[in-house]
Amino acid sequence: MQDRLFDAVVVGAGPSGATCALHLEQMGYKVALLDKASFPREKICGDGLTGHVLFELNELGLLDDFLRLEKKNAIVGGRMYAPNGKYVDFRDVLGNQFNNDFCYIMNRGLFDNFLVEKIREKYRIQFVENFKVEEAAIEKDCAIVKGKNAVFKASVLIAADGASSILSRRLLKYKPDRGKMFVTAQAYYRGVEPIYENDMVEAFCAREILPGYLWIFPESDNIFNVGLGVVADVARKKKNNPVKILDELIVKYDFLSKRFAGAEKITNNRGGLIPFDTCKRKISGERFLLLGDAASITNPVTGEGIGYGMNSGRIAAHHLKNCFDSKDFSTAYMKQYDQAVAAKFRKILKRTMYLQKAIRFPGFINRIAGNISKNEKLHGKIERILADRKKYQEIYNPLFYYRIFFG
Ligand SMILES: Cc1cc2nc3c(=O)[nH]c(=O)nc-3n(C[C@H](O)[C@H](O)[C@H](O)COP(=O)(O)OP(=O)(O)OC[C@H]3O[C@@H](n4cnc5c(N)ncnc54)[C@H](O)[C@@H]3O)c2cc1C
């Protein structure tokens, strides 16, 4: 096959790569988008699409199309279980900035395919499936990626190849840090006994997996996405294999086992990684940059990464427009992308990292949950913060933690 010359070659058609490709296409650039999978493909995930995702869809002009999709379950709130099994409900007042739903739970295969279907409509994007990128090289005037039987050349390479990114290792010699990633396990069930109207997400901060949590996210059609994430070096220290411990926790805790008694497990437990080394590492170089999981851009407490990755795709596209305008793809110029990502995420992620450190202690979480459920005013305040995007920043205020800790 012949070499092809593009403005940009994007490796990985997950939410980060697809978002970046769509923005670049809207700006008039010719893009090659390569993925080793054939779409629709499966992706191990909690399937939680938050307000960040809706915001990015709106930026792409795709929000209305998304809201018309059928197979998504609207969520109005959440239940948080402390390690001692006591819980606090946050219900009805949560909303995103577009409507009253807090978030949606939707199978990731379907969501990612929704974006890919939009890609297929764009003649300026050459979408190549079943194409595994094996090598990448940066030359003076172009970036080159190679796979079996084909070579793609472009002015710039965008690596959006996910949590086990080979391009991050090849281009930046990045070595994943086990202290800065979650190891996870996930499975689908049918018919778990619901709470309320199947419209609440549930998170259980089980002491065995702190600072991680076990989730139960209800999808449409009585399907439940059940999984857990635990920091990789904690899992190693406690000898907790996430795939094994997921089943063990469901049996061990009565309040869970009762609800799973009549449920049917419809997949095996599958594992996956969530890197959260955000803003601490280099994510660009001459003629290339990294997005989403490949750049470790996720939330270190919740593991949320879809909206964050899409946001990095949008930031990258705007930065690349500047590169094309000034004809500058040098390492120094590309660094402005790292700075733009840091400006967006650093503050939030730094404070979330403190929170991650604090929630390693079961007693701390028990106390917080107790304080919130005893104190109606505090409970209401948290619900209002969660409901209002502008007030949301308050959860990063140290005073907020003082209040929830001391009641
Ligand atoms: C168990 C689990 C639960 C999660 N739950 C949530 C959640 O509920 N909500 C949330 O927001 N986030 C969640 N996340 C995180 C979220 O899944 C990721 O942050 C998100 O998928 C990142 O998107 P991405 O486009 O960067 O990478 P990906 O979605 O991983 O896409 C990468 C793409 O690159 C392709 N690729 C990889 N290597 C190559 C190659 N060599 N050549 C060509 N193509 C290649 C892959 O086929 C894939 O399509 C979860 C993660 C896990 C593991």
Boltz pocket constraint, residues with backbone or C-beta under 6 A from the ligand:
constraints:
  - pocket:
      binder: B
      contacts: [[A, 11], [A, 12], [A, 13], [A, 14], [A, 15], [A, 16], [A, 17], [A, 34], [A, 35], [A, 36], [A, 37], [A, 43], [A, 44], [A, 45], [A, 46], [A, 47], [A, 48], [A, 49], [A, 50], [A, 131], [A, 132], [A, 133], [A, 134], [A, 160], [A, 161], [A, 162], [A, 163], [A, 166], [A, 184], [A, 185], [A, 186], [A, 227], [A, 228], [A, 270], [A, 271], [A, 272], [A, 273], [A, 274], [A, 291], [A, 292], [A, 293], [A, 294], [A, 297], [A, 298], [A, 302], [A, 303], [A, 304], [A, 305], [A, 306], [A, 307], [A, 309]]
      max_distance: 6.0
